[in-house]
Amino acid sequence: MPKKFVVGRSVGLNVFLLALALACLMPVVVISGFAMWRAGEAYRQTATTRLSDTAATLARAIESDIEGRFTALSAFAALRTFSGDVVSTTLTTSRFKGIGLDGQITLVAFDGDAPIGGVARRIADVARDAVDTQAPVLSNLYLGRTRADYRIDLALPLPSDGGHRRALVLSVAPEQLVRALQQRNEALSGILVAVTDGNGRIIARSRDHERTIGLRAPDWHKLEALNARNGWFEAVTTEGMTTILAFEKLDATPGWALVVGEPTAIFNARWKDPLIGLSIGALLALGLATVAAVWIGRLILRPVEALAAHSAAVASNRPADALPPIPRSLVREFETLRVSVEGAEAARRSNERRLETVAQAGSLALWRWSARGDLSWIEGWTALTGTSENEALGMAWLDHVHPDDRVLLVEKLEETRNACRMVDAEFRLLVADGRWLWVRKRGGPVHDDNGAILQWAGVIEDIDARKQSETRVAYLAHHDALTDLANRVTLHQQLEYAITDTLNGKLRALLYLDLDRFKQVNDTLGHAAGDTLLREVAGRLRATVGESGLVARLGGDEFAVLQDDAASPEDALALAGRIIELVSMPYMIDGASAVVGVSVGITFIADSAGDADCCLKRADQALYWAKQAGRGRAVVYEQEESLARLASFAGLPPKRLQA
């Protein structure tokens, strides 16, 4: 029983083409993805480094500003004489504003641990720290009752006087202390810069400083949690904007930090925009590959589907005017097949018209069987077969059936009669002139009123013309319509068989031929003359090759010869020489002389480790070398040495060309 193929389990050609496109693009996509990831990391690192470098630079500037104020305060202490009674007092510094002493200076003396005189507690505390450590001390931001009362204190220890410890304390407004930030405000318009004290309160800010000074910085705990001198983190500003912040701790301060921030959207845009561009490029490539795969699939499937629908319509015996058309194709092989099928269909329609005439002329035999299946009557047997009708009665007609058809026919008729089905069988009959005629036997049971079979009746129809037409269609599917040579499909099949035969040690050669100067004939004498010339060339190739190989036309002015039993390169070169010599002889076409040449590329099937397409590529490559060497020559492609041998048939010895 023939195997049934389940269409639902198969996969469409477009799926395979898409899979192929994705497989080809997958390495590119993976590499691009890795490159995008690396590029993103690099862009992100660059953006982070930029913020960190800015933070470090500004931090050094603020440290220098603070150090300059301590230096100015030390100079002030050296210029002034603090002697006599030790008191706590506030000194004027109007003459020293130009050197950074533009705040309030207080001299604080201690009797033991207690300050002498009425000194504010915050001033006394910072002064005590300075005299205890004998080092300059900087306080955090002091919040007064109003914005104008905000102060930062700088304490400088002085030498003891009369057993009392002393210190000078400079109290300044916070914006005066960070002049470096104020001077750089215009240059920092693109980013946010702020200075915070050890408690996380904003001392200075590049934007909205009047509104934000004294406020505790949002997400300050994130900076403390890092427990590092510098770094970066993501936080929310006082305006509620998500920002990437880079920070740098200030030396000689109670935990002050300079923070440089950039909105997250702008920060990410610096490295995400290139990644988005690369991603769009990858998606575009995938989209184009998908479109190309679908287009190629359609280019292939459209003629295949049309041929399938056309064949199905022919198989269902639809009339010629109801057959679906076969569209033209950009694929040369499909177009050649379309032309061949249309030619075969034209021949079939012509044969059908002849069959109608034959039927009208009585090319039918009417028959009746008995209930047992014996032929009891037949009319038209003599006209159909040329023998007497009496010789066919009973079971004698089976003696005229072809031996290859007889057993299957008897089994089918017996099965049909037992099942009381209609008879429909095709077989060959021997006619008077000794040939075998294809006929179709059709009929069915004739029942009485009770359903019992009285007899069988039907016709025997001459279908030889249709069978010949079907044979012709099959023939044209494997042969070139113009030259009647084998076509590319047949050559491809024979190459596959030849490759298989190499396992048995059988050596064959493939000769790829291309006519030289054929275009000149077409341009000079016309395309009709060109077609005539191609048929003449096909005839000479048949005569030259004979039974020693297969001659095929690949299309245009390209031919191929599959040479059997090519024992050595010399055998193939000898055949190529005969072909070149014979094809190059003049032709007479419509009273005009035409001369063409031929170049030959040769490869050996045994030398090919690939498939039929590989063989054709090798032969085509050798043909290209032959053309390059001056045409009218043959080149052998040798795989083992990666060389091509050039044989000159103009009396020159063979040469070698590097492959």
LINFENRA-V350570 format. One record per helix or strand. SS is the DSSP state (a for helix, b for strand). FROM is the first residue (numbers start at 0). TO is the last residue. If there is no record, write none. Layout:
{{SS,FROM,TO} {SS,FROM,TO}}
This chain:
{{a,6,8} {a,12,78} {b,88,90} {a,93,98} {b,103,110} {b,113,114} {a,120,132} {b,136,137} {b,141,141} {a,146,148} {b,150,160} {b,163,171} {a,173,176} {a,178,182} {b,191,195} {b,200,204} {a,208,211} {b,215,215} {a,219,225} {b,229,235} {b,241,248} {b,256,262} {a,263,314} {a,319,321} {a,331,359} {b,363,368} {b,374,378} {a,380,384} {a,388,391} {b,393,393} {a,395,399} {b,400,400} {a,402,418} {b,422,429} {b,435,446} {b,452,461} {a,463,475} {b,478,478} {b,485,485} {a,487,503} {b,508,515} {a,517,524} {a,526,547} {b,548,554} {b,557,562} {a,568,582} {b,586,588} {b,591,593} {b,596,603} {a,604,606} {a,611,627} {b,632,637} {b,642,647} {b,654,657}}
